[in-house]
Amino acid sequence: METIKRLYQRHLIKKRSKNFKPTVKKSTRSFWGNVILGLFLLAMALLFFFPVIYMISQSLKPMNEMFIFPPRIIVSEPTLNNYRDFGNILANTVVPVTRSLYNSLFVVAIGSVGHIVIASLCAYPLAKYKFPGCKFFNQIIVYSLMFNATVTMIPNFLTIASLGMLDSQWAIIIPGFASTLGLYLMKNFMEQIPDSLMEAASFVETVQNRQGLIISAPEEVAYHAGWIDRAALLAAAEMYGKSSYGQHLRRVAEDRLLYDRAVK
């Protein structure tokens, strides 16, 4: 009876898929309208790409073309001597260019990761909890965006000097942790997450911890119904790696194996 029911359901699915006709909204724009729009977009693309073209052309100009007035957009006698001279200058500097690159990468990597972590920890309670002074702190964050970094330069210098971090990368990284722009953006992003979604996730977690069952586990349902074998279940568990869901599928396979051995 179950086999007949499954075959009938598959027949209905195939029938619906054959009768399905996607509705495609046709554009009301005419052919010449598309041509005019394409030319406009092409002109705007060339306009925004013009500075890049001019910059590359300037870098390939020899010295006799560099100061011609009116300036030429396209170089007539391109040369790579400017790049060779730039390489010689970098090779003879007191501080190697590799050191400058390392400092930039180190400051950006540590500063970005640290700021994201701190901003997330601060933004979550401001976005999802109502505590005394919550509105006041939110207003302070918004007001702080009006101040330029130059305004806080002297307080930051005094703070870093008191911590003994002058002449180091941390003198740039630590003040970046306290930037309120990332906190403001992170708070607004977290406010867009519905509270009902978080409540549903908390409810599912409570039920699973109390009953020891996983809600919405199609692989487990298919395995107990006999639609897939133990090898297919373990293959599905490998796809999830060492996650809690993958470990649950492995436990299901092991428990069923022990049960079959006990019955035999």
C-alpha positions in Angstrom: 0.0 0.0 0.0 2.8 2.4 0.9 4.5 1.6 -2.5 1.4 2.4 -4.4 1.0 5.7 -2.5 4.6 6.7 -3.2 4.2 5.8 -6.9 1.0 7.9 -7.1 2.8 10.9 -5.4 5.6 10.6 -8.0 3.1 10.6 -10.8 1.4 13.8 -9.5 4.8 15.5 -9.2 5.7 14.6 -12.8 2.3 15.7 -14.0 2.6 19.1 -12.2 6.2 19.6 -13.6 5.0 18.9 -17.1 2.1 21.4 -16.8 4.2 24.0 -15.1 4.7 27.1 -17.3 6.9 29.8 -15.9 5.5 33.3 -16.4 8.0 35.5 -18.0 7.3 39.2 -17.8 7.9 40.8 -21.2 9.7 44.1 -21.5 7.6 47.0 -22.9 10.7 48.8 -24.1 11.1 49.0 -27.9 14.1 48.0 -29.9 15.4 51.6 -30.3 14.8 52.1 -26.6 17.1 49.2 -25.8 19.7 50.7 -28.2 19.5 54.1 -26.6 19.8 52.6 -23.1 22.8 50.5 -24.2 24.6 53.5 -25.7 23.9 55.5 -22.6 25.3 52.8 -20.3 28.3 52.4 -22.6 29.0 56.2 -22.5 28.7 56.2 -18.7 31.1 53.2 -18.4 33.7 55.0 -20.6 33.2 58.2 -18.5 33.9 56.4 -15.3 36.7 54.3 -16.8 38.4 57.4 -18.3 40.6 58.2 -15.2 42.0 54.7 -15.3 42.9 55.0 -18.9 44.5 58.4 -18.4 46.5 57.2 -15.4 47.9 54.3 -17.4 48.7 56.5 -20.3 50.5 59.0 -18.0 52.6 56.2 -16.6 53.8 55.2 -20.0 54.7 58.7 -21.2 58.4 59.7 -21.6 59.6 62.9 -20.0 59.2 65.0 -23.2 55.5 64.2 -23.4 54.9 64.6 -19.6 54.6 68.4 -19.6 53.1 69.1 -23.0 50.2 71.6 -23.0 47.4 70.8 -23.7 48.1 67.4 -22.3 47.6 64.3 -24.6 45.2 61.7 -23.4 46.8 58.8 -25.3 50.6 58.4 -25.3 52.3 58.6 -28.6 55.7 57.0 -27.7 55.0 54.6 -24.8 58.0 53.5 -22.6 58.5 51.5 -19.5 61.4 53.7 -18.1 59.1 55.1 -15.5 58.4 51.7 -14.0 62.2 50.9 -14.1 63.0 54.1 -12.3 60.3 53.4 -9.7 61.8 50.0 -9.1 65.3 51.5 -8.6 63.9 54.0 -6.1 62.2 51.3 -4.1 65.4 49.2 -4.1 67.5 52.0 -2.7 65.1 53.1 0.1 66.1 52.9 3.7 63.0 51.0 4.6 62.4 48.0 2.3 59.1 48.0 0.4 58.4 44.5 1.8 58.4 45.9 5.3 55.8 48.5 4.3 53.6 45.9 2.7 53.9 43.7 5.8 52.9 46.7 8.1 49.9 47.4 5.9 48.7 43.8 5.8 49.2 43.3 9.5 47.4 46.5 10.5 44.5 45.8 8.1 44.1 42.1 9.0 44.3 42.5 12.8 42.4 45.8 12.8 39.5 44.4 10.7 39.1 41.2 12.6 39.4 42.9 16.0 36.9 45.6 15.0 34.4 43.1 13.7 34.5 41.0 16.9 34.3 44.0 19.2 31.6 45.7 17.2 29.5 42.5 17.0 29.7 42.0 20.8 28.7 45.6 21.4 26.0 45.7 18.7 24.1 42.6 19.7 22.8 43.8 23.2 22.1 47.3 21.7 20.0 45.8 18.9 18.2 43.0 20.7 17.9 43.9 24.4 16.1 46.8 26.0 18.0 47.9 29.1 18.2 51.2 31.1 20.1 53.7 29.0 19.8 51.8 25.7 18.5 54.8 23.8 21.1 57.1 25.3 24.0 54.9 24.2 22.4 54.6 20.7 22.3 58.4 20.5 25.9 58.7 21.6 26.9 56.4 18.8 25.1 58.4 16.2 26.5 61.7 17.6 30.0 60.3 17.5 29.8 59.8 13.7 29.8 63.6 13.3 33.3 63.9 14.8 36.3 63.7 12.4 39.2 61.4 13.3 41.3 64.6 13.6 39.3 65.6 16.7 40.3 62.5 18.6 43.9 62.5 17.4 45.3 64.1 20.6 43.3 61.9 23.0 44.3 58.8 21.1 48.0 59.8 21.2 47.8 60.4 25.0 46.1 57.1 25.5 48.6 55.1 23.3 51.5 56.9 25.0 50.3 56.0 28.5 50.0 52.4 27.3 53.6 52.4 26.0 52.6 51.5 22.5 54.2 54.3 20.6 56.2 53.5 17.4 54.4 50.2 16.9 51.6 48.9 14.7 49.3 48.7 17.8 49.3 52.5 17.9 47.2 52.4 14.7 45.3 49.1 15.5 44.0 49.9 19.0 42.2 53.2 18.1 40.6 51.5 15.1 38.9 49.0 17.5 36.9 51.9 19.0 35.6 53.2 15.7 31.8 53.7 16.1 31.1 53.5 12.3 31.4 49.7 12.3 29.4 49.5 15.5 26.6 51.6 14.0 26.4 49.5 10.8 26.5 46.2 12.7 23.7 47.4 15.1 21.5 48.4 12.1 22.2 45.0 10.5 21.3 43.0 13.6 18.1 45.0 14.0 16.9 43.7 10.6 17.0 40.1 12.0 13.4 39.2 13.2 13.1 38.4 16.8 10.7 35.6 15.9 13.5 33.8 14.0 15.8 33.9 17.1 12.9 32.7 19.2 12.2 29.8 16.8 15.8 28.8 16.9 15.9 28.9 20.7 12.7 26.7 20.8 14.1 24.2 18.4 17.3 24.0 20.4 15.4 23.4 23.7 13.3 20.7 22.2 16.3 18.9 20.7 18.2 19.1 24.0 15.3 17.7 26.0 14.1 15.0 23.7 17.4 14.1 22.1 15.9 14.3 18.6 16.8 16.4 15.6 13.9 18.4 14.1 13.8 18.2 10.3 16.3 15.5 9.6 15.2 14.1 6.2 18.1 11.7 6.0 17.1 10.1 9.3 13.5 9.8 8.2 14.5 8.3 4.8 16.8 5.8 6.6 14.1 4.6 9.1 11.6 4.3 6.2 14.0 2.1 4.2 14.4 4.5 1.3 18.2 4.7 1.8 20.6 2.2 3.3 23.3 2.6 6.0 26.0 3.4 3.5 24.0 6.3 2.0 23.3 7.6 5.5 27.0 7.6 6.4 27.8 9.3 3.0 25.4 12.0 3.9 27.0 12.3 7.3 30.4 12.8 5.7 29.0 15.7 3.7 28.3 17.6 7.0 31.8 16.8 8.4 32.2 17.1 12.2 29.1 19.3 12.7 26.5 18.3 15.3 24.1 17.3 12.5 26.7 15.0 10.9 27.5 13.4 14.3 23.7 12.8 14.8 23.5 11.0 11.5 26.4 8.8 12.5 24.8 8.0 15.9 21.6 7.0 14.1 23.5 4.6 11.8 25.4 3.1 14.8 22.3 2.7 16.9 20.4 1.0 14.1 23.4 -1.3 13.5 23.5 -2.2 17.2 19.7 -2.8 17.2 19.9 -5.1 14.1 22.7 -7.1 15.8 20.7 -7.4 19.0 17.6 -8.6 17.1 19.6 -11.2 15.2 
